[in-house]
Amino acid sequence: MGAAAAGAAARARRRVSRLTVLTRVELVAAPGPGGGARLTTNRAEGILNARRTGPAEVHLVGTGAGPLGGDAVEVDVVVERGARLSLRGVAATLSMPDRSGRPARLDLRLRVAEGGHLDVALEPLVAVRGSDLHAVTTVDVEQGGALDLTEVVVLGRWREAPGRWRGTLRADLAGAPWLRQSVALGPGAPSWDALDAPRVLVSRLRSPAALAALAAPVGPSGPATTTGPAGRTAGCAAALPLSGGGELAQALGPDLLAARRDLAALDGSGSGTARFRSTETRGTLTG
């Protein structure tokens, strides 16, 4: 490559790097009056803002489009001993492509101290056509900490071809490995079938303390619920007990309604039926 061509390539790389958006959100919750949360840290920059909407509730609000290809989003949440916090979203997040075809990255890092309680249920992440997103969720829960984490991924908008989404989950409980899972969905993923593939993944992870706090009876309601030594199923949803305690429940469905309905049926609060559709997932349950 000549000097002129090399210089042009370097300038192009610099132009691309200037277009990259880095978004950071940092929340630290300490015990507050009346069972609420005192936010000792509440910082946000980039395409997300964090707004307090209740005594122990924070909503993430989008202030810009994205993430686009090449962007990075980092969300860090710490719940200290004895504190409670609910993290919610206002609207769906759209993962969109850029001209370079670079993947975007979303890092969600959650830490819950002993006696703390963190409930995370954001709005769906939509992988639009041509997008590529790698989502990494890192969880560290101390013994006696309660975590209720729900993540929703939708492949493509209404009647749109799906984008690509890759998810990595690394969870530790009481200082030991608890769950390791890797999931790939969309074009280019292993065993992906564009004609008969799920379009929605709903994943819910609950720690032992979170399950104990719910203490809700589990029984059939709506889709037939099957319980066995390895867990229970309902339609396109399945719940698996983890060897370290707690539970991972996931639904892979043709649409968001079916996935949420069958996941709710695992808890005895759903209705209707949905055919199970599978795709390849790779993961290990440890504890």
C-alpha angles and dihedrals in degrees: 000000000000124000092254093051092046091051092050091050091050091050090049091052090051091051091052093048091053089056093056113107121209115200122192130184122179124183129175118182124197127181112286136190119291094013092302129126129258109211105217089175127030113160129155135169135165124027096344134066128189116223126184110232103169144009090280102011135097128182124205109224123196114233097176143016123281154328089258124191110296094020122124126210121192122186118182120186125180123184112193128213112301095004128124127206136171117200117199139167131231099211141359119285116232119212105206135184127243129208093264094059092229119155121245123225131218120191119191113184119185129184124182122185126212109291092014124123125208123181114186121183112152126179118269123291108226119206102206123205113294096012126126121199131175111200117194119189118190119189129188115179122176121219107284094019117130121221126176108179124177122181125183126196124186119191108219133340124273109317091349128128111256128256123221123269129182121187129194121187122191114177130176126190124195091349095305132100108273108169136000118183138163123191129180123191134173134034112350095021118128113274092001111165112192092198100050110018130124116262098196136050120190114184127185125186121188128182121222091258091051092052091048091051091053095048088175121160115248117216143137117289121156108341113043110266118216120198124196140155090277096050136275137293138203121181108307093350132089134182121206125192112228120229091234091052131268127068144266116210122183138175125198106190144161091247141005095259094056094045094049093043094053093044089053089050089063087065093044096256107099139092139200132031137271132185116244114246119187138205130176117279126175123204148124130226112216137167 
